Amino acid sequence: MKQPNRSDALPLFIAATQDGVDEVRLGRGSRTMAPRQYAKNRHPGAHRWRVKAQKELRSYLRGRSRSFTTPYDLRGLPAFTHAVLKAATQIPYGEVRSYRWLAQRLGKPKAARAVGNALARNPIPIIIPCHRVVRSNGTVGGYAFGTALKKQLLEMEKKHSSLGGKARG
């Protein structure tokens, strides 16, 4: 039976292809793990990326690192979703941006709701920091792992970013 890779702080299931991490979920297993996905997750290269992501997630959740170097595999996502997720990776650690800001950055100023929908499809939350995107009024908005965890991640980042050299990345 497949054993998930988990962080100390959260029970995280991490799946990968030979090209990089393609899923991070809370819990013991993926709600979408079909037999074909299970097979790709057993590829020798996939194991390397799962282990690396697990170490980086653990370090991030402990406030020791600010970024991720594990490659990810976003094949199969629509082009707009891919663009939104790529733009989200540019939001600095400890900072937030609004859905509207992200839409404007993508050259689609009226697409704030579409940006939110694309972020909701983020297959690798935390690694792609969709938690750094909030509503224009400053409230947190939704999050795949729940708004309570989103608030905790933002508070942790704010705390560690104000400590200067404490976190790396």
Backbone as a chain_set.jsonl record, in Angstrom:
{"seq": "MKQPNRSDALPLFIAATQDGVDEVRLGRGSRTMAPRQYAKNRHPGAHRWRVKAQKELRSYLRGRSRSFTTPYDLRGLPAFTHAVLKAATQIPYGEVRSYRWLAQRLGKPKAARAVGNALARNPIPIIIPCHRVVRSNGTVGGYAFGTALKKQLLEMEKKHSSLGGKARG", "coords": {"N": [[0.845, -1.181, 0.0], [0.511, 2.23, -0.777], [2.36, 4.703, 0.845], [1.862, 7.94, 2.059], [3.794, 10.967, 1.687], [4.466, 13.096, 4.321], [4.282, 16.218, 6.039], [5.613, 17.353, 9.165], [3.922, 19.154, 10.476], [1.465, 19.158, 9.159], [-0.748, 16.714, 7.828], [0.196, 15.825, 4.854], [-0.408, 14.788, 1.585], [1.571, 13.964, -1.107], [1.983, 13.936, -4.516], [3.643, 12.996, -7.541], [5.078, 13.307, -10.835], [7.467, 12.034, -13.171], [8.513, 14.413, -13.887], [8.05, 16.328, -11.951], [6.442, 17.645, -8.941], [2.961, 17.173, -8.773], [0.693, 17.253, -7.287], [-0.592, 18.247, -4.171], [-2.121, 17.534, -1.241], [-4.256, 17.68, 1.636], [-4.289, 15.161, 4.11], [-4.384, 11.506, 4.146], [-4.336, 10.389, 1.612], [-4.838, 10.932, -1.91], [-7.786, 12.417, -3.096], [-8.276, 12.12, -5.686], [-6.818, 10.055, -6.714], [-6.406, 7.897, -9.12], [-6.045, 4.604, -10.622], [-4.249, 4.931, -12.816], [-2.903, 7.315, -12.144], [-1.711, 6.477, -9.811], [0.129, 4.673, -10.829], [1.846, 6.406, -12.307], [2.855, 7.83, -10.201], [4.535, 6.067, -9.051], [6.812, 6.037, -10.539], [10.364, 6.061, -10.736], [11.613, 8.636, -10.834], [9.602, 10.225, -9.826], [9.499, 9.654, -7.116], [11.804, 10.91, -6.133], [11.079, 13.626, -6.434], [8.858, 13.786, -4.752], [10.011, 13.314, -2.228], [11.805, 15.467, -2.058], [10.003, 17.637, -2.163], [8.58, 17.136, 0.188], [10.559, 17.603, 2.159], [11.094, 20.317, 1.662], [8.561, 21.46, 2.125], [8.238, 20.87, 4.842], [10.341, 22.394, 5.924], [9.509, 24.966, 5.146], [7.037, 25.163, 6.554], [7.965, 25.205, 9.12], [9.037, 27.657, 9.238], [11.567, 28.046, 8.256], [12.335, 28.289, 5.629], [11.636, 30.127, 2.611], [10.881, 29.683, 0.034], [10.417, 27.428, -2.774], [12.194, 24.903, -4.475], [11.684, 22.586, -5.725], [10.787, 21.052, -8.715], [7.714, 21.404, -10.563], [4.855, 19.893, -12.075], [2.568, 20.916, -14.205], [1.075, 20.052, -16.3], [-1.767, 19.635, -18.371], [-3.449, 21.474, -17.256], [-5.661, 24.242, -17.943], [-4.66, 26.969, -20.125], [-5.08, 29.598, -19.078], [-5.362, 29.109, -16.313], [-2.831, 28.067, -15.8], [-1.289, 30.362, -16.341], [-2.212, 32.081, -14.313], [-1.386, 30.689, -12.008], [1.384, 30.699, -12.384], [1.852, 33.458, -12.205], [1.124, 33.832, -9.542], [3.263, 32.694, -8.223], [5.082, 34.698, -8.189], [4.498, 36.428, -6.166], [5.825, 37.938, -3.389], [7.212, 36.321, -0.479], [5.567, 36.635, 2.608], [3.982, 38.725, 1.81], [0.878, 39.957, 0.43], [-1.45, 39.889, -2.304], [-4.205, 41.142, -4.203], [-7.021, 39.453, -5.74], [-7.915, 40.974, -7.85], [-5.61, 42.523, -8.403], [-3.921, 40.532, -9.378], [-5.369, 39.76, -11.644], [-5.186, 42.132, -13.151], [-2.439, 42.198, -13.535], [-2.174, 40.117, -15.273], [-3.196, 41.224, -17.495], [-5.92, 41.246, -17.746], [-8.101, 42.932, -16.515], [-10.784, 42.708, -15.641], [-11.138, 40.188, -14.752], [-11.097, 39.148, -12.137], [-12.696, 37.328, -10.679], [-12.43, 35.052, -12.264], [-9.725, 34.622, -11.894], [-9.746, 33.884, -9.192], [-11.183, 31.479, -9.431], [-9.359, 30.011, -10.967], [-7.208, 29.872, -9.173], [-8.389, 28.284, -7.27], [-8.193, 25.857, -8.448], [-5.614, 25.127, -8.108], [-3.26, 22.666, -8.059], [-1.167, 22.258, -6.367], [-1.106, 23.544, -3.654], [0.461, 25.801, -1.352], [3.141, 25.218, -2.283], [2.849, 26.47, -4.798], [2.025, 29.581, -4.096], [-0.907, 30.254, -3.549], [-2.228, 31.045, -1.34], [-1.424, 33.576, -0.762], [-3.008, 35.334, -2.045], [-5.634, 37.527, -1.743], [-8.887, 38.965, -1.028], [-9.965, 42.122, -2.433], [-10.821, 43.798, -0.41], [-9.285, 43.093, 1.68], [-9.97, 40.863, 3.191], [-9.557, 37.303, 3.663], [-10.61, 35.44, 1.719], [-11.226, 32.421, -0.176], [-9.69, 29.103, 0.238], [-7.98, 26.16, -0.625], [-7.224, 24.47, 1.475], [-8.711, 25.414, 3.513], [-9.935, 28.371, 5.184], [-8.952, 28.959, 7.728], [-6.411, 27.768, 7.851], [-5.222, 29.179, 5.785], [-5.115, 31.754, 6.896], [-3.354, 31.191, 9.017], [-0.993, 30.498, 7.609], [-0.444, 32.936, 6.331], [-0.044, 34.597, 8.571], [2.19, 33.315, 9.71], [4.089, 33.706, 7.659], [4.207, 36.505, 7.645], [5.207, 36.998, 10.208], [7.753, 35.68, 10.082], [8.92, 36.995, 7.947], [9.311, 39.466, 8.977], [11.326, 39.015, 10.712], [13.69, 39.231, 9.495], [16.654, 37.763, 8.63], [15.912, 35.207, 9.465], [14.329, 33.286, 8.007], [15.076, 31.578, 4.981], [15.563, 31.909, 1.395]], "CA": [[0.0, 0.0, 0.0], [1.272, 3.469, -0.896], [2.439, 5.556, 2.024], [2.033, 9.333, 1.661], [4.821, 11.779, 2.319], [3.758, 14.088, 5.127], [5.03, 17.187, 6.823], [5.368, 17.197, 10.598], [2.856, 20.032, 10.94], [0.215, 18.847, 8.476], [-0.714, 15.463, 7.072], [0.147, 16.191, 3.443], [-0.192, 13.785, 0.559], [2.306, 14.575, -2.206], [2.096, 13.079, -5.691], [4.552, 13.564, -8.524], [5.414, 12.597, -12.054], [8.921, 12.061, -13.327], [8.9, 15.791, -14.174], [7.896, 17.199, -10.79], [5.267, 17.482, -8.083], [1.746, 17.593, -9.462], [-0.45, 17.29, -6.377], [-0.405, 18.33, -2.727], [-3.442, 17.519, -0.613], [-4.321, 17.322, 3.044], [-4.804, 13.829, 4.403], [-3.595, 10.302, 3.901], [-4.254, 10.047, 0.199], [-5.488, 11.862, -2.811], [-9.17, 12.111, -3.426], [-8.338, 11.923, -7.133], [-5.809, 9.064, -7.106], [-6.91, 6.8, -9.935], [-4.973, 3.627, -10.875], [-3.243, 5.475, -13.729], [-2.1, 8.264, -11.382], [-0.908, 5.685, -8.882], [1.241, 4.141, -11.613], [2.815, 7.47, -12.603], [3.451, 8.238, -8.938], [5.537, 5.055, -8.693], [7.987, 6.218, -11.381], [11.532, 6.387, -9.886], [11.823, 10.081, -10.757], [8.541, 10.81, -9.012], [9.89, 9.5, -5.705], [12.781, 11.968, -5.832], [10.388, 14.908, -6.288], [8.013, 13.727, -3.545], [10.882, 13.454, -1.055], [12.308, 16.846, -2.03], [8.884, 18.503, -1.791], [8.287, 16.905, 1.602], [11.579, 18.313, 2.942], [10.899, 21.759, 1.502], [7.328, 21.835, 2.823], [8.52, 20.817, 6.282], [11.163, 23.56, 6.23], [8.65, 26.139, 5.01], [6.052, 25.193, 7.635], [8.697, 25.521, 10.348], [9.523, 29.027, 9.115], [13.003, 28.027, 7.95], [12.583, 28.642, 4.228], [10.608, 30.995, 2.047], [10.574, 29.342, -1.351], [10.522, 26.021, -3.146], [12.979, 24.643, -5.674], [11.194, 21.356, -6.329], [10.032, 21.323, -9.941], [6.338, 20.937, -10.553], [4.311, 19.471, -13.364], [1.207, 21.447, -14.311], [0.479, 19.628, -17.568], [-3.188, 19.322, -18.33], [-4.24, 22.619, -16.784], [-5.924, 25.243, -18.988], [-3.628, 28.005, -20.258], [-5.334, 30.698, -18.154], [-5.026, 28.624, -14.965], [-1.371, 27.985, -15.768], [-0.782, 31.736, -16.255], [-2.536, 32.594, -12.978], [-0.51, 30.03, -11.033], [2.739, 31.224, -12.594], [1.881, 34.818, -11.642], [1.062, 33.717, -8.076], [4.601, 32.362, -7.699], [5.859, 35.938, -8.131], [4.123, 37.218, -4.988], [6.881, 37.706, -2.396], [6.958, 35.74, 0.842], [5.179, 37.61, 3.622], [3.149, 39.76, 1.226], [-0.355, 39.504, -0.209], [-1.968, 40.652, -3.428], [-5.628, 40.86, -4.39], [-7.425, 38.765, -6.966], [-7.964, 42.025, -8.864], [-4.228, 42.846, -8.764], [-3.419, 39.433, -10.199], [-6.052, 39.859, -12.932], [-4.578, 43.258, -13.866], [-1.079, 41.783, -13.91], [-2.315, 39.221, -16.423], [-3.771, 41.982, -18.6], [-7.355, 40.963, -17.783], [-8.545, 43.627, -15.301], [-12.136, 42.341, -15.21], [-11.148, 38.73, -14.549], [-10.764, 38.797, -10.751], [-13.416, 36.106, -10.305], [-11.788, 33.962, -13.008], [-8.461, 34.383, -11.191], [-10.097, 33.102, -8.006], [-11.525, 30.12, -9.864], [-8.115, 29.353, -11.38], [-6.446, 29.566, -7.959], [-9.075, 27.172, -6.601], [-7.761, 24.632, -9.128], [-4.185, 24.933, -7.873], [-3.051, 21.3, -7.583], [-0.053, 22.185, -5.408], [-1.138, 24.671, -2.716], [1.636, 26.129, -0.553], [4.279, 25.301, -3.213], [2.412, 27.653, -5.541], [1.432, 30.25, -2.932], [-2.209, 30.888, -3.772], [-2.689, 31.602, -0.059], [-1.014, 34.985, -0.712], [-3.974, 36.128, -2.796], [-6.775, 37.853, -0.872], [-9.89, 39.854, -1.623], [-9.575, 43.543, -2.496], [-11.127, 44.457, 0.86], [-8.336, 42.607, 2.688], [-10.356, 39.581, 3.797], [-8.729, 36.249, 3.076], [-11.16, 34.697, 0.595], [-11.183, 30.968, -0.028], [-8.42, 28.387, 0.164], [-8.188, 24.714, -0.748], [-7.012, 23.828, 2.772], [-9.553, 26.096, 4.492], [-9.525, 29.74, 5.483], [-8.177, 29.01, 8.974], [-5.011, 27.48, 7.517], [-4.745, 30.306, 4.983], [-4.76, 32.81, 7.855], [-2.152, 30.756, 9.748], [0.159, 30.615, 6.708], [-0.15, 34.359, 6.145], [0.521, 35.089, 9.831], [3.533, 32.749, 9.831], [4.962, 34.399, 6.718], [4.392, 37.883, 8.113], [6.1, 36.917, 11.376], [9.11, 35.309, 9.699], [9.499, 37.993, 7.048], [9.712, 40.613, 9.802], [12.501, 38.617, 11.497], [14.885, 39.406, 8.688], [17.378, 36.616, 8.119], [15.485, 33.931, 10.056], [13.953, 32.355, 6.95], [15.896, 31.701, 3.761], [14.874, 31.641, 0.142]], "C": [[0.887, 1.24, 0.0], [1.219, 4.261, 0.399], [2.653, 6.992, 1.573], [3.252, 9.946, 2.327], [4.09, 12.875, 3.061], [4.749, 15.026, 5.813], [4.738, 16.911, 8.291], [4.126, 17.963, 11.039], [1.491, 19.676, 10.35], [0.327, 17.475, 7.825], [-0.886, 15.774, 5.588], [0.425, 14.981, 2.568], [0.474, 14.504, -0.601], [2.403, 13.553, -3.325], [2.983, 13.786, -6.704], [4.61, 12.695, -9.766], [6.933, 12.576, -12.125], [9.429, 13.483, -13.556], [8.749, 16.741, -12.997], [6.619, 16.905, -10.025], [4.033, 17.958, -8.852], [0.512, 17.576, -8.568], [0.032, 17.353, -4.935], [-1.805, 18.446, -2.132], [-3.292, 17.229, 0.866], [-4.819, 15.892, 3.167], [-3.869, 12.712, 3.999], [-3.437, 9.967, 2.431], [-4.997, 11.054, -0.631], [-6.924, 11.448, -3.073], [-9.317, 11.832, -4.918], [-7.402, 10.823, -7.601], [-6.456, 7.875, -7.81], [-5.751, 5.82, -10.18], [-3.878, 4.15, -11.795], [-2.323, 6.459, -13.008], [-1.189, 7.524, -10.403], [0.314, 5.145, -9.609], [2.274, 5.219, -11.909], [3.547, 7.911, -11.345], [4.535, 7.256, -8.485], [6.782, 5.148, -9.557], [9.168, 6.618, -10.497], [11.801, 7.885, -9.752], [10.806, 10.771, -9.878], [8.908, 10.751, -7.533], [10.849, 10.614, -5.286], [12.066, 13.291, -5.583], [9.472, 14.921, -5.07], [8.853, 13.956, -2.295], [11.391, 14.893, -0.938], [11.202, 17.816, -1.606], [8.547, 18.355, -0.321], [9.279, 17.668, 2.488], [11.371, 19.821, 2.862], [9.632, 22.237, 2.2], [7.539, 21.852, 4.328], [9.328, 22.053, 6.701], [10.347, 24.849, 6.16], [7.7, 26.255, 6.2], [6.69, 25.461, 8.998], [9.266, 26.937, 10.317], [10.993, 29.118, 8.773], [13.319, 28.355, 6.502], [11.388, 29.408, 3.686], [10.177, 30.593, 0.645], [10.813, 27.855, -1.587], [11.325, 25.892, -4.432], [12.568, 23.341, -6.351], [10.451, 21.704, -7.618], [8.6, 20.806, -9.813], [5.869, 20.704, -11.972], [2.853, 19.896, -13.421], [0.56, 21.076, -15.646], [-0.995, 19.303, -17.374], [-4.059, 20.451, -17.815], [-4.508, 23.568, -17.947], [-4.873, 26.353, -18.965], [-3.836, 29.15, -19.266], [-4.97, 30.297, -16.722], [-3.518, 28.566, -14.799], [-0.771, 29.381, -15.602], [-1.034, 32.333, -14.872], [-1.589, 31.985, -11.938], [0.927, 30.514, -11.166], [2.865, 32.621, -11.991], [1.858, 34.776, -10.113], [2.432, 33.395, -7.48], [5.472, 33.605, -7.556], [5.506, 36.815, -6.928], [5.142, 36.923, -3.887], [6.369, 37.102, -1.085], [6.602, 36.856, 1.817], [4.303, 38.733, 3.103], [1.893, 39.138, 0.642], [-0.682, 40.434, -1.371], [-3.432, 40.267, -3.588], [-5.847, 40.076, -5.689], [-7.436, 39.771, -8.122], [-6.554, 42.394, -9.332], [-3.673, 41.784, -9.705], [-4.065, 39.476, -11.59], [-5.446, 40.991, -13.778], [-3.183, 42.903, -14.347], [-1.101, 40.882, -15.141], [-2.918, 39.929, -17.638], [-5.256, 41.74, -18.781], [-8.012, 41.588, -16.554], [-9.944, 43.262, -14.799], [-12.251, 40.857, -14.856], [-10.816, 38.304, -13.122], [-11.449, 37.506, -10.311], [-12.802, 34.888, -11.001], [-10.44, 33.613, -12.387], [-8.726, 33.538, -9.95], [-10.44, 31.668, -8.35], [-10.286, 29.347, -10.291], [-7.276, 28.975, -10.155], [-7.072, 28.399, -7.193], [-8.69, 25.833, -7.225], [-6.274, 24.343, -8.929], [-3.945, 23.53, -7.313], [-1.948, 21.182, -6.53], [-0.032, 23.411, -4.487], [0.108, 24.674, -1.83], [2.843, 26.245, -1.48], [4.03, 26.432, -4.2], [1.545, 28.418, -4.549], [0.128, 30.991, -3.198], [-2.777, 31.461, -2.48], [-2.322, 33.078, 0.077], [-1.95, 35.901, -1.489], [-5.229, 36.277, -1.945], [-7.766, 38.729, -1.64], [-9.404, 41.301, -1.573], [-9.837, 44.271, -1.195], [-10.231, 43.96, 2.003], [-8.734, 41.318, 3.372], [-9.705, 38.445, 3.011], [-9.312, 35.573, 1.846], [-11.001, 33.206, 0.835], [-9.783, 30.391, -0.1], [-8.705, 26.893, 0.175], [-8.084, 23.997, 0.597], [-7.804, 24.513, 3.88], [-9.012, 27.47, 4.856], [-8.718, 29.843, 6.78], [-6.702, 28.75, 8.683], [-4.427, 28.603, 6.673], [-4.298, 31.441, 5.9], [-3.481, 32.452, 8.608], [-0.909, 30.896, 8.877], [0.549, 32.071, 6.514], [0.467, 34.967, 7.403], [1.951, 34.583, 10.026], [4.502, 33.483, 8.907], [5.236, 35.831, 7.174], [5.376, 37.925, 9.279], [7.539, 36.672, 10.948], [9.74, 36.315, 8.735], [9.944, 39.215, 7.831], [10.929, 40.29, 10.662], [13.791, 38.71, 10.694], [15.461, 38.088, 8.192], [16.931, 35.267, 8.638], [15.117, 32.89, 8.995], [14.803, 32.626, 5.719], [14.994, 31.566, 2.541], [14.628, 32.859, -0.579]], "O": [[1.898, 1.286, 0.701], [0.148, 4.46, 0.974], [3.552, 7.246, 0.77], [3.686, 9.505, 3.391], [3.197, 13.517, 2.507], [5.886, 14.662, 6.115], [3.72, 16.3, 8.619], [3.362, 17.483, 11.877], [0.467, 19.883, 11.001], [1.391, 17.115, 7.322], [-2.009, 15.967, 5.124], [1.385, 14.244, 2.794], [-0.008, 15.549, -1.036], [2.855, 12.429, -3.106], [3.066, 15.014, -6.725], [4.244, 11.52, -9.751], [7.603, 13.061, -11.213], [10.626, 13.742, -13.437], [9.27, 17.856, -13.04], [5.827, 16.042, -10.403], [4.055, 19.006, -9.497], [-0.593, 17.853, -9.033], [0.934, 16.621, -4.528], [-2.571, 19.344, -2.481], [-2.32, 16.607, 1.295], [-5.683, 15.466, 2.401], [-2.735, 12.932, 3.575], [-2.467, 9.308, 2.056], [-5.7, 11.92, -0.11], [-7.225, 10.267, -3.249], [-10.364, 11.362, -5.363], [-7.21, 10.675, -8.808], [-6.983, 6.967, -7.168], [-4.592, 6.177, -9.964], [-2.703, 3.851, -11.587], [-1.111, 6.45, -13.224], [-0.037, 7.908, -10.201], [1.417, 5.158, -9.062], [3.471, 4.968, -11.774], [4.708, 8.316, -11.402], [5.356, 7.587, -7.63], [7.733, 4.4, -9.329], [8.999, 7.436, -9.592], [12.176, 8.353, -8.677], [11.107, 11.787, -9.253], [8.652, 11.696, -6.787], [10.711, 11.186, -4.205], [12.397, 14.006, -4.637], [9.322, 15.957, -4.422], [8.454, 14.705, -1.404], [11.405, 15.465, 0.152], [11.434, 18.709, -0.791], [8.258, 19.346, 0.351], [8.876, 18.308, 3.46], [11.461, 20.521, 3.871], [9.628, 23.31, 2.804], [7.064, 22.758, 5.013], [9.027, 22.68, 7.717], [10.482, 25.72, 7.019], [7.573, 27.329, 6.789], [6.009, 25.898, 9.926], [9.911, 27.365, 11.274], [11.61, 30.163, 8.977], [14.465, 28.67, 6.179], [10.283, 29.345, 4.226], [9.195, 31.125, 0.127], [11.33, 27.135, -0.733], [11.154, 26.678, -5.364], [13.054, 23.028, -7.438], [9.573, 22.567, -7.607], [8.324, 19.884, -9.045], [6.416, 21.247, -12.932], [2.001, 19.303, -12.759], [-0.399, 21.721, -16.071], [-1.404, 18.766, -16.344], [-5.283, 20.389, -17.927], [-3.676, 23.692, -18.845], [-4.275, 26.639, -17.928], [-2.87, 29.629, -18.672], [-4.336, 31.07, -16.003], [-2.988, 28.975, -13.766], [0.154, 29.567, -14.811], [-0.168, 33.014, -14.322], [-1.057, 32.698, -11.087], [1.609, 30.717, -10.162], [3.864, 32.934, -11.343], [2.503, 35.597, -9.461], [2.723, 33.787, -6.35], [6.495, 33.567, -6.872], [6.152, 37.837, -6.7], [5.303, 35.767, -3.495], [5.241, 37.353, -0.659], [7.258, 37.896, 1.847], [3.914, 39.613, 3.871], [1.848, 37.935, 0.388], [-0.256, 41.588, -1.416], [-3.848, 39.191, -3.159], [-5.003, 40.041, -6.584], [-7.017, 39.452, -9.234], [-6.326, 42.561, -10.531], [-3.033, 42.103, -10.707], [-3.391, 39.254, -12.596], [-5.222, 40.822, -14.977], [-2.794, 43.272, -15.455], [-0.169, 40.885, -15.946], [-3.125, 39.312, -18.683], [-5.799, 42.0, -19.855], [-8.435, 40.87, -15.648], [-10.249, 43.494, -13.629], [-13.356, 40.343, -14.683], [-10.303, 37.204, -12.917], [-10.834, 36.679, -9.637], [-12.67, 33.823, -10.398], [-10.053, 32.445, -12.355], [-8.002, 32.577, -9.69], [-10.036, 30.742, -7.646], [-10.173, 28.154, -10.009], [-6.701, 27.887, -10.105], [-6.368, 27.623, -6.548], [-8.846, 24.789, -6.593], [-5.74, 23.408, -9.525], [-4.384, 23.232, -6.202], [-1.806, 20.145, -5.882], [0.904, 24.21, -4.516], [0.72, 23.63, -1.605], [3.515, 27.276, -1.47], [4.908, 27.266, -4.417], [0.455, 27.965, -4.197], [0.069, 32.215, -3.085], [-3.703, 32.272, -2.515], [-2.857, 33.764, 0.948], [-1.713, 37.105, -1.58], [-5.811, 35.292, -1.489], [-7.497, 39.168, -2.758], [-8.539, 41.652, -0.77], [-9.162, 45.254, -0.891], [-10.403, 44.363, 3.153], [-7.916, 40.725, 4.075], [-9.347, 38.607, 1.845], [-8.542, 35.158, 0.98], [-10.674, 32.786, 1.944], [-8.822, 31.078, -0.446], [-9.577, 26.425, 0.908], [-8.79, 23.016, 0.829], [-7.594, 24.226, 5.058], [-7.804, 27.706, 4.84], [-7.88, 30.736, 6.909], [-5.836, 29.444, 9.216], [-3.255, 28.946, 6.83], [-3.231, 32.021, 5.704], [-2.621, 33.308, 8.816], [0.125, 31.363, 9.354], [1.733, 32.408, 6.531], [1.399, 35.765, 7.312], [2.824, 35.337, 10.458], [5.605, 33.842, 9.319], [6.368, 36.307, 7.095], [6.262, 38.777, 9.329], [8.448, 37.371, 11.396], [10.961, 36.468, 8.712], [10.853, 39.928, 7.405], [11.507, 41.187, 11.277], [14.856, 38.311, 11.165], [14.818, 37.379, 7.417], [17.53, 34.254, 8.276], [15.548, 31.74, 9.08], [15.196, 33.763, 5.454], [13.834, 31.167, 2.637], [14.051, 32.826, -1.666]]}, "num_chains": 1, "name": "protein.A"}
